[in-house]
Amino acid sequence: MLEYIKTRRSIRQFARNDVDDKTVEEIIEMGTWAPSGLNNQPWKFVVIRDRGVLNTIAQLTRYTPILENAPVCIAVFLDTALSYHREKDIQAIGACIQNMLLTIHYKKLGAVWLGEILKNSKQVEQILEVPETLELMAVVALGHPGEKREPGNRKPAAECIIARK
């Protein structure tokens, strides 16, 4: 598991191969195993495969080519009707997305977490025709990797620890 955490990279180019529905559902299921306050599980998802919808949404982000190239995207929403504490619920959504990204990596697929699209979240919500209680948190573009990413690097943990008490 530790190696998967360290070797996961954002993939922004995808091969033309499709990703089957069973795999997409498994990715979402693993996302739903993330922790959430009071186990409220505040997440909802829209699986997007339709090229017209993907191309329309792609125009709402500066990362247009990523969405135009992805065989499938998963829009991740916070269900405000299930929310009891906004910040905790947003943290739960982040944990959910991380579970999904790690599952995608485990499955030898690639993905990128797109957050910049949130500047146009209301438009995305309208295009996807979601209920008013759903608030866009991210779009995850995924597919078979069309690029090889170099190993990443991080600051040593010692540089991030500000105190030991």
Beta strands, then each sheet from edge to edge (+ up, - down):
strand 1: 43-48
strand 2: 72-79
strand 3: 110-114
strand 4: 134-143
sheet 1: 1+ 2- 4+ 3-
end
